Amino acid sequence: MSKSQISSWIQASSAVGPAASSVLTGDLGAVVVAGAAGIDTDDIQASDVTLVTLLVDASSSIATRGLEDAVRKGQNDLLDAFASSKERDAILLALWTFNDELRVHHAYVPVDDATRLGAKNYAGLGGTRLYDTWVDALAANVAYAERLRASGTPTRSVVVVVTDGEDCGSRRRAADCARVSKDLLASEQFQLAFVGVGSDVDFRAVARSMGVPDGSVAVAENATPAAMRQLFRMVSQSAIRASQRTVGPAAGGGFFGP
């Protein structure tokens, strides 16, 4: 999709009001164009679709904590869980990593076509543009989801960010994130989740400032490889569960709820 097409799809979406739409369309760059791509609607076999957008911190603190390999293995475990689930054909996955730059490894593809993180394509370096990543990823998701709905495909969205730090270097602010998150959650078409690792940041406060409800926040204060992989397992279990039901704020206490 082009920038103008993305803007049109976002503005056409019933999931966002004028203020949130303005935030999403205010700075559409190449990363949003890449993130809004996905398989053609004619190639979708399932009767309804769950779009899972995974946003993974690739900042230098991940390396400093010795968590790089745990992130790689955790993401691989997540793909294995999706591939072995009954919902595998209904899940389309997008993978982003972020530090000083935002990188779309791929937009929405079937689980079998998803990229696995490894030493050659994932390493911790640089800062943490958390807010920019959130807004750009949501813009890409809203546009592609609206394209699917317009084709007659019922679509729910799950967006999860995994980080070990707070924002550093973003042009957007937490209030911009919150403005968009509020509308998307109210639409009952989106499930938004935040995963924090470490004890030096109040991740629940960060998530709350971005509009993510407490029931959709998971925190491991011990920043260990085992804790990181366990968090990815929680994400996969919750995403599979979300794909089986209507996604929205009324769903059982949030993304990580029962």
Backbone torsions as a table, in degrees:
resi	resn	phi	psi	omega
1	MET	NA	146.5	175.4
2	SER	-84.4	170.0	178.5
3	LYS	-60.2	-40.8	-179.4
4	SER	-66.4	-37.6	177.4
5	GLN	-66.4	-42.6	178.4
6	ILE	-60.7	-45.5	178.5
7	SER	-59.6	-41.2	-179.6
8	SER	-65.8	-42.2	179.8
9	TRP	-65.2	-41.1	179.4
10	ILE	-63.5	-45.5	-179.3
11	GLN	-66.5	-26.6	179.3
12	ALA	-81.8	-15.3	-174.9
13	SER	-71.5	133.9	175.8
14	SER	-78.3	-6.1	-176.4
15	ALA	-80.5	-15.1	-177.6
16	VAL	-130.0	141.2	174.5
17	GLY	-88.1	-178.3	-176.1
18	PRO	-58.1	-42.2	-177.5
19	ALA	-66.2	-46.6	178.6
20	ALA	-66.3	-38.6	178.4
21	SER	-61.2	-38.2	178.8
22	SER	-64.7	-39.5	177.5
23	VAL	-64.1	-45.0	-175.4
24	LEU	-68.0	-36.7	-175.5
25	THR	-95.4	-0.2	-173.2
26	GLY	-70.0	-23.2	-176.6
27	ASP	-151.1	67.8	-177.8
28	LEU	-82.0	109.4	180.0
29	GLY	-107.9	-171.9	-177.2
30	ALA	-62.9	-31.1	-178.0
31	VAL	-68.0	-34.9	177.4
32	VAL	-70.1	-39.9	176.8
33	VAL	-59.2	-44.6	178.4
34	ALA	-65.4	-39.8	-176.9
35	GLY	-73.1	-22.7	-178.7
36	ALA	-87.8	-2.1	177.2
37	ALA	-74.6	170.7	179.1
38	GLY	173.2	173.7	-178.3
39	ILE	-64.5	152.5	178.8
40	ASP	-63.1	147.2	-179.4
41	THR	-59.5	-31.3	180.0
42	ASP	-67.6	-19.5	-178.0
43	ASP	-92.0	-2.5	180.0
44	ILE	-83.3	123.3	-175.6
45	GLN	-92.4	-27.4	-175.0
46	ALA	-75.9	155.5	179.4
47	SER	-75.6	-26.2	171.6
48	ASP	-143.2	163.1	-169.9
49	VAL	-130.9	142.0	169.3
50	THR	-112.0	118.3	176.9
51	LEU	-90.8	114.7	178.6
52	VAL	-105.2	117.5	178.8
53	THR	-109.1	116.2	-178.5
54	LEU	-107.2	120.7	-178.4
55	LEU	-112.6	114.0	-171.1
56	VAL	-116.2	124.2	176.7
57	ASP	-62.0	130.2	176.1
58	ALA	-127.0	37.5	-178.3
59	SER	-83.2	171.0	-174.8
60	SER	-64.4	-28.1	-179.0
61	SER	-66.8	-27.6	174.5
62	ILE	-60.1	-43.1	178.6
63	ALA	-69.5	-42.3	-178.8
64	THR	-60.5	-36.2	179.6
65	ARG	-80.0	-5.5	-178.3
66	GLY	72.2	34.3	-174.1
67	LEU	-107.0	0.7	-175.5
68	GLU	-57.8	-50.0	-177.6
69	ASP	-66.6	-33.8	178.0
70	ALA	-66.2	-37.6	176.1
71	VAL	-63.8	-45.5	179.2
72	ARG	-59.5	-49.2	-178.2
73	LYS	-66.4	-38.2	179.0
74	GLY	-63.5	-41.9	178.0
75	GLN	-67.1	-38.1	176.2
76	ASN	-64.5	-41.0	176.6
77	ASP	-60.2	-41.4	179.5
78	LEU	-60.6	-44.3	178.3
79	LEU	-63.2	-39.5	178.4
80	ASP	-63.0	-39.4	179.6
81	ALA	-65.7	-42.5	177.2
82	PHE	-62.4	-43.1	-175.9
83	ALA	-65.4	-28.6	-178.0
84	SER	-94.4	0.4	-177.9
85	SER	-87.7	158.3	177.6
86	LYS	-67.7	-19.7	-176.5
87	GLU	-92.6	8.5	-171.8
88	ARG	-55.3	-37.6	-177.6
89	ASP	-73.8	-16.7	-178.5
90	ALA	-96.8	-4.6	-177.9
91	ILE	-100.3	127.1	170.6
92	LEU	-115.6	129.5	-171.1
93	LEU	-114.2	135.6	170.9
94	ALA	-117.4	139.2	-178.0
95	LEU	-123.6	122.3	174.0
96	TRP	-120.2	147.0	164.5
97	THR	-124.3	156.3	-175.8
98	PHE	-148.5	142.9	168.1
99	ASN	-145.9	-117.4	171.9
100	ASP	-71.5	-21.1	177.3
101	GLU	-120.8	155.5	176.1
102	LEU	-104.4	130.3	-177.6
103	ARG	-126.0	125.6	173.7
104	VAL	-95.8	107.1	177.2
105	HIS	-68.5	-39.5	171.3
106	HIS	-166.3	152.4	173.8
107	ALA	-84.5	-149.7	-166.6
108	TYR	-79.6	111.0	-178.6
109	VAL	-133.5	160.1	173.9
110	PRO	-60.8	156.8	-175.7
111	VAL	-55.7	-40.7	-177.7
112	ASP	-65.2	-20.3	-179.2
113	ASP	-98.3	0.3	-176.8
114	ALA	-71.8	147.7	177.9
115	THR	-77.2	135.8	174.2
116	ARG	-96.4	131.0	178.2
117	LEU	-72.4	140.5	178.6
118	GLY	-151.6	-173.8	-176.5
119	ALA	-64.5	-26.2	-177.3
120	LYS	-82.1	-21.1	-176.7
121	ASN	-125.2	6.0	177.2
122	TYR	-145.9	122.7	175.7
123	ALA	-153.4	145.9	-179.0
124	GLY	-82.3	124.3	-177.9
125	LEU	-162.1	132.5	172.1
126	GLY	90.8	-161.6	-172.9
127	GLY	-92.4	-159.9	-171.1
128	THR	-135.7	88.4	178.9
129	ARG	-84.6	69.4	-173.9
130	LEU	-65.5	-49.8	-174.7
131	TYR	-67.5	-41.8	178.1
132	ASP	-61.9	-40.7	179.7
133	THR	-62.8	-44.3	-179.0
134	TRP	-59.4	-50.5	-177.0
135	VAL	-66.1	-45.0	-178.9
136	ASP	-65.5	-40.8	179.8
137	ALA	-66.3	-39.6	177.8
138	LEU	-67.0	-37.6	176.7
139	ALA	-60.6	-46.2	179.9
140	ALA	-63.0	-41.4	-178.3
141	ASN	-67.2	-46.3	-179.8
142	VAL	-58.7	-42.8	-178.6
143	ALA	-64.8	-47.3	-178.3
144	TYR	-69.2	-39.4	178.8
145	ALA	-61.9	-40.6	179.0
146	GLU	-67.1	-36.1	175.5
147	ARG	-60.8	-42.3	178.9
148	LEU	-66.9	-43.9	-179.7
149	ARG	-62.8	-37.9	179.4
150	ALA	-64.4	-25.2	178.5
151	SER	-85.3	-4.3	179.2
152	GLY	98.4	11.0	-179.6
153	THR	-98.8	112.2	175.5
154	PRO	-59.2	133.1	-171.3
155	THR	-137.4	132.4	171.0
156	ARG	-118.1	154.4	-176.5
157	SER	-126.7	139.0	173.7
158	VAL	-125.2	122.1	179.3
159	VAL	-122.3	123.2	-175.2
160	VAL	-129.0	129.1	173.9
161	VAL	-110.4	136.8	178.1
162	VAL	-119.3	120.3	-175.2
163	THR	-147.1	157.5	174.5
164	ASP	-117.2	14.9	-179.7
165	GLY	-152.5	171.5	176.3
166	GLU	-93.9	175.9	-172.9
167	ASP	-62.9	143.6	174.1
168	CYS	-148.3	112.8	172.1
169	GLY	98.3	3.1	-178.9
170	SER	-76.5	150.2	171.6
171	ARG	-80.3	-35.2	177.9
172	ARG	-78.9	169.4	179.8
173	ARG	-122.2	168.7	179.8
174	ALA	-58.4	-35.6	-179.6
175	ALA	-63.5	-33.5	176.1
176	ASP	-65.4	-43.9	178.2
177	CYS	-60.6	-45.6	-176.5
178	ALA	-64.2	-37.6	-179.4
179	ARG	-61.3	-41.7	179.4
180	VAL	-73.5	-45.4	-177.9
181	SER	-57.7	-41.6	-178.5
182	LYS	-58.1	-47.0	-179.1
183	ASP	-65.8	-43.9	-176.3
184	LEU	-64.6	-42.0	178.9
185	LEU	-66.5	-38.4	179.9
186	ALA	-66.1	-25.3	-179.1
187	SER	-71.2	-17.7	-176.5
188	GLU	61.5	20.8	175.0
189	GLN	-106.7	-7.5	-172.2
190	PHE	-128.9	144.7	170.4
191	GLN	-123.3	123.1	-176.8
192	LEU	-116.6	134.6	-175.2
193	ALA	-139.4	153.0	-176.7
194	PHE	-132.0	128.9	178.7
195	VAL	-120.7	121.4	-179.5
196	GLY	-117.4	143.7	-178.7
197	VAL	-127.8	124.3	179.0
198	GLY	116.9	167.6	-175.5
199	SER	-115.2	0.5	-176.7
200	ASP	-89.9	0.0	177.8
201	VAL	-131.5	139.7	173.9
202	ASP	-83.2	85.7	-173.4
203	PHE	-65.4	-31.9	179.1
204	ARG	-66.0	-36.3	176.5
205	ALA	-68.7	-40.2	177.8
206	VAL	-62.0	-47.6	179.8
207	ALA	-61.3	-43.1	179.8
208	ARG	-61.2	-40.1	179.8
209	SER	-66.1	-22.4	178.4
210	MET	-93.1	0.7	177.4
211	GLY	89.7	13.8	178.9
212	VAL	-92.7	123.3	-177.4
213	PRO	-69.0	154.5	-175.8
214	ASP	-56.9	-36.3	-179.3
215	GLY	-69.6	-6.2	178.5
216	SER	-115.0	24.0	179.6
217	VAL	-120.9	132.2	174.8
218	ALA	-125.3	133.3	-177.6
219	VAL	-131.8	133.1	171.2
220	ALA	-114.4	107.2	-177.1
221	GLU	-68.2	-31.3	176.4
222	ASN	-84.9	109.1	-176.1
223	ALA	-83.4	72.5	-178.9
224	THR	-113.0	158.3	175.8
225	PRO	-56.5	-40.5	-179.9
226	ALA	-63.2	-41.0	179.3
227	ALA	-65.8	-39.2	179.5
228	MET	-63.5	-45.6	-179.9
229	ARG	-66.1	-35.3	177.3
230	GLN	-64.3	-37.7	178.2
231	LEU	-64.4	-40.6	177.0
232	PHE	-63.8	-36.4	176.5
233	ARG	-64.4	-39.7	176.5
234	MET	-62.1	-40.8	179.1
235	VAL	-62.2	-46.6	-178.5
236	SER	-63.7	-43.3	179.6
237	GLN	-62.8	-42.3	-178.0
238	SER	-71.3	-36.6	179.1
239	ALA	-67.1	-40.5	177.1
240	ILE	-63.9	-42.7	178.2
241	ARG	-62.9	-40.5	179.2
242	ALA	-64.6	-32.6	-179.3
243	SER	-70.0	-12.8	-177.7
244	GLN	-96.4	-1.2	-175.2
245	ARG	-145.4	171.5	175.2
246	THR	-68.5	126.9	-177.6
247	VAL	-87.5	131.5	178.5
248	GLY	173.4	173.6	-176.1
249	PRO	-63.1	-19.9	-178.7
250	ALA	-84.2	-5.0	-174.9
251	ALA	-77.9	103.8	167.2
252	GLY	34.4	47.6	172.7
253	GLY	83.9	11.8	177.0
254	GLY	108.1	-178.2	-174.6
255	PHE	-59.7	-40.5	-178.1
256	PHE	-95.2	9.8	177.7
257	GLY	-77.5	171.7	-178.7
258	PRO	-70.1	NA	NA
